[in-house]
Amino acid sequence: MATSSINSVRLPISQLKIRTPLSDKFQHILSLFPDNLAFAFAYGSGAFQQHGHKSIQENVVDLILVVEDPVQFHKENSLLNWKHYSTLKYLGPKSLATIQDRWGARVYFNTLVPYEYGVLKYGVISSSSFIADLLDWEWLYVSGRLHKPVMPLIEPKSSTIRSAIQLNLQNAIHTTLLLMPEAFQEDTLYRTVAGLSYSGDFRMSFGEDRNKVSNIVRPQMERFRDLYAPIWPGLSSWAEFNEATGRCEQDTSPSARMFHLNLLPKRIQQTLVHEWNRDGSPQDVEDVIRAAAHDTECPELVKEAVEKTVRASSWSQSLKNIPTAGVLKSIRYSAAKVQKMWKSLKRN
């Protein structure tokens, strides 16, 4: 069975190229934190224009900070930004790092943090957990954010992180192609890619804009194209993308499906095996992949495996976010999300 290898990844990575200097706003945001970050990026409507948002200026800025040593980071960050933390800060940096690394999707969020230009929300994750999620989709949480265009604030300081980021994009394409028909349009591809980490997320049923995925993709078609363009040459035997027409065609034969299934992230493969063996049959990964490749319901099987992975991490991380943000901030943040949802329902 083919396995993922970060050594086979083609670089450079278009997602990580900062083509223009950071604005004063994002330079200021970076100055708030300790300078020992392994990687940092902004994502969402506070970083890029989304359909239905007149401006990004009033939106919450979402950040992910990747750190080598969570204990050291929380120690330094609590000295710099004591007010960012909920009452959990009184437990000390070791306890904060333990909460970060043992529960949920291994991210510690500080929410609704006021700063000079508005409000931000930032999540802290260790480099080891970050890499595990990108390579194996252990939680399909931070990895899902990197399926979409992001704004790098600090470029990755290690080749391992850079390679894992690119392999995560390859994971997304292999998974998405298994969900797609023989021919489809480019915008459908990107909506499916962008929706992977939302499928199974309970917040999409209550608390999120119903048009969230489309709102992300529509104004960012060029960014999505740039992000995934380096991957297509390696898929030439199985799929083809015509940039001029925006039409994608792929081989959907059992051999093509087996190719993609073999390259799925470990967590998705494990979930496929678990679900396949629910009847008590002791089939291993190779047996299940071979059988699934010939099954007409292969797309539904892959979709279900992705949904189960997302569902588990979204519930556990959301519960974890309540004490890390603080109850009052959690209520305010959730209320704002629900308000967005109602607005999207009215538009529909």
C-alpha positions as CSV (number, residue, x, y, z in Angstrom):
1,M,0.0,0.0,0.0
2,A,1.3,3.5,-0.8
3,T,2.0,5.7,2.2
4,S,2.5,9.4,2.6
5,S,6.0,10.7,2.8
6,I,6.9,14.3,3.4
7,N,10.1,13.8,1.6
8,S,8.3,13.4,-1.8
9,V,6.6,16.8,-1.5
10,R,7.3,19.3,-4.3
11,L,8.4,22.8,-3.2
12,P,8.2,25.8,-3.2
13,I,4.8,26.3,-1.6
14,S,2.7,29.1,-3.2
15,Q,0.5,29.3,-0.1
16,L,3.5,30.4,2.0
17,K,4.8,33.2,-0.3
18,I,4.2,36.6,1.2
19,R,4.0,38.7,-2.0
20,T,3.4,42.0,-0.3
21,P,4.7,43.3,3.1
22,L,2.3,42.9,6.0
23,S,0.1,45.8,6.7
24,D,0.5,47.9,9.8
25,K,-2.4,46.1,11.3
26,F,-0.8,42.6,11.0
27,Q,2.6,43.9,12.0
28,H,1.0,45.3,15.1
29,I,-0.7,41.9,15.8
30,L,2.6,40.1,15.5
31,S,4.2,42.5,18.0
32,L,1.7,41.5,20.6
33,F,3.2,38.0,21.0
34,P,6.5,36.4,22.0
35,D,8.8,36.2,19.0
36,N,9.6,32.5,19.2
37,L,6.8,31.3,16.9
38,A,7.5,28.4,14.5
39,F,4.7,29.5,12.1
40,A,1.8,31.9,12.3
41,F,-1.0,32.7,9.9
42,A,-4.3,34.6,9.8
43,Y,-7.4,33.1,8.1
44,G,-11.1,33.7,7.6
45,S,-13.0,36.9,7.1
46,G,-10.6,39.0,9.1
47,A,-7.8,38.2,6.7
48,F,-9.5,37.9,3.3
49,Q,-12.6,39.4,1.7
50,Q,-15.6,37.0,1.8
51,H,-18.8,37.3,-0.2
52,G,-21.5,39.1,1.8
53,H,-19.0,41.1,3.9
54,K,-18.6,44.7,2.8
55,S,-15.2,45.0,4.6
56,I,-12.7,42.9,6.5
57,Q,-11.9,45.7,8.9
58,E,-14.8,45.1,11.3
59,N,-14.4,41.3,11.3
60,V,-12.7,39.3,14.1
61,V,-9.1,38.4,13.0
62,D,-8.5,34.7,13.4
63,L,-4.9,33.5,14.0
64,I,-3.1,30.2,14.5
65,L,0.2,30.4,16.3
66,V,2.5,27.3,16.0
67,V,5.0,27.0,18.9
68,E,7.8,24.5,19.6
69,D,7.4,24.7,23.4
70,P,3.8,25.4,24.7
71,V,4.9,25.8,28.3
72,Q,7.5,28.4,27.4
73,F,5.0,30.2,25.1
74,H,2.3,30.4,27.7
75,K,4.8,31.5,30.3
76,E,6.0,34.4,28.1
77,N,2.6,35.2,26.6
78,S,0.8,35.4,30.0
79,L,3.5,37.9,31.1
80,L,2.9,40.0,28.0
81,N,-0.9,39.5,27.6
82,W,-2.3,38.5,31.0
83,K,-5.7,39.9,30.1
84,H,-6.0,37.6,27.1
85,Y,-6.5,34.6,29.2
86,S,-9.5,33.4,31.2
87,T,-9.3,32.5,34.9
88,L,-7.4,29.3,33.8
89,K,-4.3,31.5,33.7
90,Y,-4.1,31.2,37.5
91,L,-3.3,27.5,37.0
92,G,0.1,28.4,35.5
93,P,1.7,27.8,32.1
94,K,2.3,24.1,32.6
95,S,-1.4,23.5,33.2
96,L,-2.3,25.7,30.2
97,A,0.0,23.6,28.0
98,T,-1.5,20.4,29.4
99,I,-5.0,21.6,28.6
100,Q,-3.8,22.5,25.1
101,D,-2.1,19.2,24.4
102,R,-4.5,16.7,25.9
103,W,-8.0,17.7,24.8
104,G,-9.9,18.7,21.8
105,A,-8.0,19.4,18.6
106,R,-4.8,20.3,20.6
107,V,-5.4,24.0,20.2
108,Y,-5.7,26.5,23.0
109,F,-7.8,29.5,22.0
110,N,-8.0,33.0,23.5
111,T,-11.1,34.6,22.2
112,L,-12.5,38.1,21.7
113,V,-9.2,39.8,22.5
114,P,-9.3,43.6,22.0
115,Y,-6.4,45.2,20.3
116,E,-5.6,48.5,18.6
117,Y,-7.5,47.7,15.3
118,G,-10.4,45.7,16.7
119,V,-10.8,42.2,18.1
120,L,-8.9,39.0,17.5
121,K,-9.1,35.3,18.3
122,Y,-5.9,33.2,18.4
123,G,-5.2,29.5,18.8
124,V,-2.0,28.1,20.0
125,I,-0.8,24.6,18.9
126,S,2.5,22.8,19.3
127,S,4.5,22.1,16.2
128,S,4.2,18.3,16.9
129,S,0.4,18.4,17.0
130,F,0.3,20.7,14.1
131,I,2.3,18.3,11.9
132,A,0.3,15.3,13.1
133,D,-2.9,17.0,12.0
134,L,-1.5,18.0,8.6
135,L,0.0,14.7,7.8
136,D,-2.6,12.3,9.3
137,W,-5.7,14.5,9.7
138,E,-5.7,13.4,13.4
139,W,-8.3,16.0,14.1
140,L,-8.9,17.6,10.7
141,Y,-9.1,20.9,12.5
142,V,-6.0,23.2,11.8
143,S,-5.3,21.1,8.7
144,G,-8.8,22.1,7.4
145,R,-8.0,25.8,7.8
146,L,-5.0,25.2,5.6
147,H,-7.1,23.7,2.8
148,K,-8.1,27.2,2.1
149,P,-6.0,30.3,1.4
150,V,-4.3,31.8,4.5
151,M,-2.2,34.8,5.2
152,P,1.2,33.8,6.6
153,L,2.4,36.2,9.2
154,I,5.6,34.3,10.0
155,E,6.8,31.7,7.5
156,P,7.5,28.2,8.7
157,K,10.9,27.9,10.3
158,S,11.4,24.2,9.5
159,S,11.4,22.2,6.3
160,T,9.2,19.6,8.1
161,I,6.4,22.1,8.7
162,R,6.7,23.4,5.1
163,S,6.5,19.9,3.7
164,A,3.6,18.9,5.9
165,I,1.6,22.0,4.8
166,Q,2.0,20.9,1.1
167,L,1.2,17.3,1.9
168,N,-2.0,18.4,3.6
169,L,-3.1,20.1,0.3
170,Q,-2.4,16.8,-1.5
171,N,-4.5,15.0,1.1
172,A,-7.3,17.4,0.4
173,I,-7.2,16.8,-3.3
174,H,-7.0,13.0,-3.0
175,T,-10.0,13.1,-0.7
176,T,-12.0,15.6,-2.8
177,L,-11.5,13.6,-6.0
178,L,-12.9,10.5,-4.4
179,L,-16.1,12.6,-3.6
180,M,-16.4,14.0,-7.1
181,P,-17.9,12.6,-10.3
182,E,-16.0,12.0,-13.6
183,A,-16.4,15.6,-14.7
184,F,-17.0,18.7,-12.8
185,Q,-16.3,22.5,-12.7
186,E,-13.5,24.2,-10.9
187,D,-15.7,26.1,-8.5
188,T,-17.4,22.8,-7.4
189,L,-14.0,21.3,-6.7
190,Y,-12.9,24.3,-4.4
191,R,-16.3,24.3,-2.6
192,T,-15.8,20.6,-1.9
193,V,-12.2,21.1,-0.7
194,A,-13.2,24.1,1.5
195,G,-16.1,22.1,2.9
196,L,-14.1,19.1,4.0
197,S,-13.4,20.4,7.5
198,Y,-17.0,21.7,8.0
199,S,-18.6,18.4,7.1
200,G,-19.8,16.8,10.3
201,D,-19.2,20.0,12.3
202,F,-22.3,20.5,14.5
203,R,-21.8,24.3,14.3
204,M,-22.8,24.2,10.6
205,S,-26.3,23.1,11.8
206,F,-26.5,25.7,14.4
207,G,-24.3,28.7,14.8
208,E,-22.7,29.3,11.4
209,D,-23.6,31.1,8.2
210,R,-25.4,28.7,6.0
211,N,-23.5,30.1,3.0
212,K,-20.1,29.9,4.7
213,V,-18.3,27.7,2.2
214,S,-19.6,29.5,-0.9
215,N,-18.8,32.9,0.7
216,I,-15.2,31.7,1.2
217,V,-14.7,30.4,-2.3
218,R,-16.5,32.9,-4.6
219,P,-14.2,35.9,-4.0
220,Q,-11.0,33.7,-3.8
221,M,-11.1,31.6,-6.9
222,E,-7.7,32.8,-8.0
223,R,-6.1,32.1,-4.6
224,F,-7.6,28.6,-4.6
225,R,-6.2,28.0,-8.1
226,D,-2.8,29.2,-7.1
227,L,-2.9,27.0,-4.0
228,Y,-3.6,23.8,-5.8
229,A,-1.9,24.4,-9.2
230,P,1.4,22.7,-8.1
231,I,-0.5,19.4,-7.4
232,W,-2.1,18.8,-10.8
233,P,1.0,17.7,-12.7
234,G,1.5,14.8,-10.2
235,L,-2.1,13.7,-10.9
236,S,-1.8,13.7,-14.7
237,S,-2.4,9.9,-15.0
238,W,-5.6,10.2,-13.0
239,A,-7.1,13.7,-13.4
240,E,-6.9,16.7,-15.6
241,F,-7.7,20.4,-15.0
242,N,-8.3,22.8,-17.9
243,E,-7.6,26.2,-16.5
244,A,-9.0,27.9,-19.7
245,T,-12.5,26.3,-19.3
246,G,-12.5,25.6,-15.6
247,R,-13.4,22.0,-16.3
248,C,-12.0,19.1,-14.4
249,E,-12.1,15.5,-15.6
250,Q,-10.9,12.4,-13.8
251,D,-10.6,8.6,-13.9
252,T,-13.2,7.1,-11.6
253,S,-12.3,3.5,-12.2
254,P,-11.5,1.1,-9.3
255,S,-7.7,1.5,-10.0
256,A,-8.0,5.3,-9.8
257,R,-10.0,5.1,-6.6
258,M,-7.4,2.7,-5.1
259,F,-4.7,5.2,-5.9
260,H,-6.5,8.0,-4.0
261,L,-7.6,5.7,-1.2
262,N,-4.0,4.5,-0.6
263,L,-2.9,8.2,-0.2
264,L,-5.7,9.3,2.2
265,P,-4.5,10.5,5.6
266,K,-4.1,7.8,8.3
267,R,-7.1,8.9,10.4
268,I,-9.4,8.7,7.4
269,Q,-8.1,5.3,6.5
270,Q,-8.5,4.0,10.0
271,T,-12.1,5.3,10.2
272,L,-12.9,3.6,6.9
273,V,-11.6,0.3,8.3
274,H,-13.5,0.7,11.5
275,E,-16.8,1.4,9.7
276,W,-16.2,-1.4,7.2
277,N,-15.6,-3.9,9.9
278,R,-18.7,-3.0,12.0
279,D,-20.2,-6.3,11.0
280,G,-17.3,-8.1,12.7
281,S,-15.2,-9.0,9.7
282,P,-11.5,-8.6,10.6
283,Q,-10.3,-6.9,7.4
284,D,-7.1,-4.8,7.4
285,V,-6.4,-1.5,5.7
286,E,-5.3,-3.1,2.4
287,D,-8.3,-5.4,2.3
288,V,-10.8,-2.5,3.0
289,I,-9.2,-0.2,0.5
290,R,-9.3,-2.8,-2.2
291,A,-13.0,-3.6,-1.5
292,A,-13.9,0.1,-1.2
293,A,-12.3,0.9,-4.5
294,H,-14.7,-1.5,-6.2
295,D,-17.7,-0.4,-4.2
296,T,-20.2,1.9,-6.0
297,E,-20.7,3.7,-2.7
298,C,-17.0,4.6,-2.3
299,P,-17.7,8.4,-2.3
300,E,-20.3,8.0,0.5
301,L,-17.9,5.9,2.5
302,V,-15.1,8.5,2.3
303,K,-17.6,11.3,3.1
304,E,-18.8,9.5,6.2
305,A,-15.2,8.9,7.4
306,V,-14.4,12.6,7.0
307,E,-17.6,13.6,8.8
308,K,-16.9,11.3,11.7
309,T,-13.4,12.7,12.1
310,V,-14.7,16.3,12.0
311,R,-17.6,15.6,14.3
312,A,-15.5,14.2,17.1
313,S,-12.9,17.0,17.1
314,S,-15.5,19.9,16.6
315,W,-17.4,18.7,19.7
316,S,-14.4,18.2,21.9
317,Q,-12.7,21.4,20.8
318,S,-15.9,23.5,21.2
319,L,-16.3,22.2,24.8
320,K,-12.7,22.9,25.5
321,N,-13.1,26.5,24.2
322,I,-15.6,27.4,26.9
323,P,-13.2,27.3,29.9
324,T,-10.2,28.7,27.8
325,A,-12.2,31.6,26.6
326,G,-14.2,32.1,29.7
327,V,-18.0,31.6,30.0
328,L,-19.0,35.3,29.3
329,K,-16.8,35.5,26.2
330,S,-18.0,32.1,25.0
331,I,-21.6,33.4,25.3
332,R,-20.8,36.6,23.4
333,Y,-18.9,34.7,20.7
334,S,-21.6,32.1,20.2
335,A,-24.3,34.8,20.1
336,A,-22.4,36.6,17.3
337,K,-22.2,33.3,15.4
338,V,-25.9,32.7,15.8
339,Q,-26.7,36.2,14.6
340,K,-24.7,35.5,11.4
341,M,-26.6,32.3,10.9
342,W,-30.0,34.0,11.1
343,K,-28.8,36.7,8.7
344,S,-27.8,34.0,6.2
345,L,-31.2,32.3,6.6
346,K,-33.0,35.5,5.9
347,R,-30.9,36.1,2.8
348,N,-32.0,32.6,1.6
